[in-house]
């Protein structure tokens, strides 16, 4: 899932920044650019910080530092397939 559309920042990137020590929205902005454009992502990004609604999702497993749950938009999970759209 994209957290910041303006800068194409994903949930996984935010989780990794928090796991690496980001403690505030300023930290996320400095590391990733979150909230630097329109600011619509600030509230959602803050939810991943310590004490936030999604802070518990920043758990790492023993497998190469991977997160317990893959991000929904992770392109390594499955290749994107073209979809034909017909106009009637």
DRENPARO-919495 format. One line per 4 residues: number of its first residue (from 0); their letters; for each residue x, y, z of N, C-alpha, C. Coordinates in steps of 0.05 Angstrom, whole numbers. Layout:
residues N
NUM	A	X,Y,Z,X,Y,Z,X,Y,Z ~ ...
***
This chain:
residues 88
0	XXXX	17,-23,0,0,0,0,18,25,0 ~ 10,44,-16,24,70,-16,15,87,8 ~ 34,97,22,28,116,44,29,144,33 ~ 49,150,17,53,177,6,53,174,-25
4	XXXX	32,183,-37,29,181,-66,48,200,-80 ~ 51,224,-70,68,245,-82,97,235,-86 ~ 107,220,-66,135,211,-67,137,181,-71 ~ 114,167,-77,114,138,-81,127,123,-58
8	XXXX	119,130,-33,130,117,-9,110,96,0 ~ 120,71,3,102,49,10,101,44,41 ~ 82,29,48,79,21,76,104,7,86 ~ 115,-10,69,140,-25,76,163,-6,81
12	XXXX	166,15,65,188,34,69,185,49,95 ~ 160,56,102,155,69,128,161,50,151 ~ 152,25,148,158,5,169,188,1,173 ~ 203,0,151,232,-4,153,245,20,166
16	XXXX	236,44,160,247,68,172,242,68,202 ~ 218,61,210,211,60,239,228,38,252 ~ 231,15,239,247,-7,251,276,1,253 ~ 285,20,236,312,30,237,316,53,256
20	XXXX	294,61,269,297,82,290,282,107,287 ~ 267,111,265,251,135,262,231,137,285 ~ 231,160,298,214,163,322,192,185,318 ~ 195,200,297,176,223,293,170,226,263
24	XXXX	150,242,257,144,248,230,167,263,216 ~ 181,279,232,204,294,221,225,274,212 ~ 229,252,228,248,231,220,240,218,194 ~ 214,212,191,205,200,166,207,219,143
28	XXXX	202,244,147,205,263,125,234,266,117 ~ 252,266,136,281,268,130,291,244,116 ~ 282,220,124,292,195,112,279,188,85 ~ 252,193,83,237,184,60,224,206,44
32	XXXX	220,229,55,206,250,42,176,250,47 ~ 167,233,66,138,232,73,128,258,83 ~ 106,268,72,94,292,81,106,318,71 ~ 125,316,53,139,339,43,125,354,21
36	XXXX	105,342,8,90,356,-13,63,366,-4 ~ 43,350,-9,15,360,-3,8,355,27 ~ 21,337,40,16,332,69,-7,313,75 ~ -20,303,55,-43,285,60,-35,259,73
40	XXXX	-10,251,72,-1,226,83,9,228,111 ~ 11,252,122,23,255,149,8,239,170 ~ -18,239,170,-33,225,191,-29,195,189 ~ -30,184,165,-26,156,162,2,147,168
44	XXXX	22,163,160,49,156,166,54,157,196 ~ 42,176,210,45,178,239,34,153,253 ~ 14,140,241,3,116,253,23,93,256 ~ 45,94,240,65,73,241,87,79,261
48	XXXX	87,103,271,108,111,291,101,99,318 ~ 121,97,336,116,86,363,92,100,376 ~ 74,83,387,50,93,399,27,97,380 ~ 32,94,354,11,97,334,-6,72,330
52	XXXX	-27,75,315,-46,53,311,-34,28,298 ~ -14,32,280,-2,9,267,26,3,276 ~ 34,14,299,61,11,309,68,-19,313 ~ 49,-35,320,53,-64,325,60,-79,300
56	XXXX	54,-68,277,60,-82,252,89,-79,243 ~ 105,-67,259,133,-64,252,150,-87,264 ~ 139,-111,263,153,-134,275,169,-147,253 ~ 193,-154,259,210,-169,240,211,-198,246
60	XXXX	213,-215,226,217,-243,230,246,-250,228 ~ 253,-274,231,281,-283,230,291,-286,201 ~ 274,-285,181,281,-289,154,292,-264,141 ~ 318,-261,141,331,-240,126,320,-212,132
64	XXXX	310,-208,156,299,-182,163,273,-175,151 ~ 259,-195,140,233,-190,127,212,-185,148 ~ 191,-171,139,169,-165,157,150,-189,157 ~ 134,-191,179,116,-214,182,95,-214,160
68	XXXX	85,-190,152,65,-188,131,77,-172,108 ~ 74,-183,83,84,-168,60,65,-145,53 ~ 76,-124,43,60,-102,34,43,-110,10 ~ 19,-100,8,0,-107,-13,11,-100,-41
72	XXXX	27,-80,-43,37,-71,-69,65,-80,-75 ~ 75,-100,-61,103,-109,-64,105,-123,-91 ~ 120,-112,-109,122,-123,-136,137,-149,-137 ~ 151,-157,-115,166,-182,-115,148,-206,-109
76	XXXX	123,-201,-100,105,-222,-93,94,-236,-118 ~ 86,-221,-137,75,-233,-161,78,-212,-184 ~ 84,-222,-208,87,-203,-230,60,-191,-237 ~ 60,-165,-245,36,-152,-254,28,-163,-281
80	XXXX	3,-166,-285,-7,-176,-311,-24,-155,-324 ~ -20,-153,-350,-35,-134,-366,-64,-143,-367 ~ -82,-124,-365,-111,-130,-367,-122,-115,-391 ~ -135,-130,-408,-147,-118,-432,-174,-106,-424
84	XXXX	-179,-82,-433,-204,-68,-427,-217,-62,-454 ~ -242,-70,-457,-256,-64,-482,-277,-43,-476 ~ -280,-26,-495,-301,-5,-493,-324,-13,-511 ~ -347,-15,-499,-370,-22,-515,-387,1,-523
***
